[in-house]
Amino acid sequence: MLATEAGGNPLGRATGCRDVESAAARCSRLHAANVAAEARTKSAVGFIAMSDTWIDALLSPSGQALLADLAPEALDAKTELSVISRLRAKYPAELVSAAVTQIKLRRRARDKFTHADRMYFTAPGLEQASSERMADHHARRFASFDRMMDLCSGIGGDLVGLARDRRVTAADFDPIHSRLGVLNAEVNGVAPNVDAVCADVRELNYGDVTAAFIDPARRSSEGRMRAGESEPPLEWCFALASRGVALGIKASPALPVDVVPEGWELEFVSERRELKASVLWSPDIATHRRRATLLGDAVHTLVEEDAGAIAVKPPGAFLLDPDPAVTRAGLVETLGARVDAWKIDEQVAFLSADHSMETPFGRSMKVEASIPWSLNRLKESLRSLDVGTVDIRKRGSAVDVDAIQRRLKLSGTRQATVVLTRVADQPWAMVCT
């Protein structure tokens, strides 16, 4: 499927994973070639790449036994040092350090992956990896393709989702992540559908590639890059799509919307109301200009509709706080038309109505009090409503939330949400339940 361009990366060959040998044996076949790639990585990115000897150590019988010994340990502030001291009497110190790090990463990864306790991670790889839910969502866009590539595949988050129903060639420049992607494909039962190559994705020949997903690096040795910057850059990704490759590009949730080319779809994705990523879909697989997708126990998606402008009026009996994916996608008015609501200010992403707005795309709250902003008026309202505990949210307000919390000094029995915002471009406060 692949070859490097002339003079390109000597590792630009598919490393098959269709046999039934163990994950450790599979990864060892990558290891010898990755030594050369690691040296090239050091030169190319300007910093020393981490050695992958810790992977071999953890895959050894002693490493597997140590991971099993550590699995039930709390490893909290009270017990970690004593556990490490006890295990160092039985295992080499370097192996204990690697295993402790891995156990902690696995526990952090449980929110993302069903099989996190058997997978292998680096901290940067885990941070950038798509969750299982998100990977499955990305994979559905490629339902009509039986072969594709996963570029900048990292530790294999998207690879696992993509390879459930098709052949996937995974390519990553980082020798460690290249190995971990293979291991994690094995853990998740998709290794028979995976080929792996450790290479700079810009040096591969895409002559017969029809579909690909790419998650470009958004961190460098100097830290997180600015929104819209990545390695490889978006311009290279757009050029790849122009060759006829159906392409999905995962990007920062803070991506400037004006960088998206004409004909592409821009999707914002949240998980449990936390904005996680933006995804750009090339014209070959785009279906709408803008989309907001919410991932949780179910998948909900909202697309741009020509609903026209909605009214702007003072708050009614209920307030709707849209999911951040809806707000970033610019679909607040689309949502407003769907739930028969109005905006409370031209520039503020709250919706209101005189009926409860039941929708997965936002939180509906009952408005108990709606007043022009004044700390004294807010105190009076909270006292009259017997409110003793508040969660303060603000949007379009310059008020210092921490200072307000300290000055309220409440003593009631009820809980409420205080919303600090703007109504008709004036500072405003609402007490909601």
SULRA-V450016 format. One record per helix or strand of 2 or more residues. SS is the DSSP state (2 for helix, 1 for strand). FROM is the first residue (numbers start at 1). TO is the last residue. If there is no record, write none. Layout:
# SULRA-V450016
<<SS,FROM,TO> <SS,FROM,TO>>
This chain:
# SULRA-V450016
<<1,15,16> <2,23,45> <2,53,59> <2,61,71> <2,80,88> <2,93,111> <2,116,118> <2,123,128> <2,132,140> <1,147,151> <2,157,162> <1,167,172> <2,175,187> <2,191,193> <1,194,198> <2,201,203> <1,211,214> <1,219,220> <1,223,224> <2,234,242> <1,246,251> <2,257,259> <1,265,271> <1,274,281> <1,290,295> <1,299,303> <1,318,322> <2,324,328> <2,332,339> <1,342,343> <1,350,353> <1,362,372> <2,375,384> <1,387,394> <2,401,408> <1,414,423> <1,426,432>>
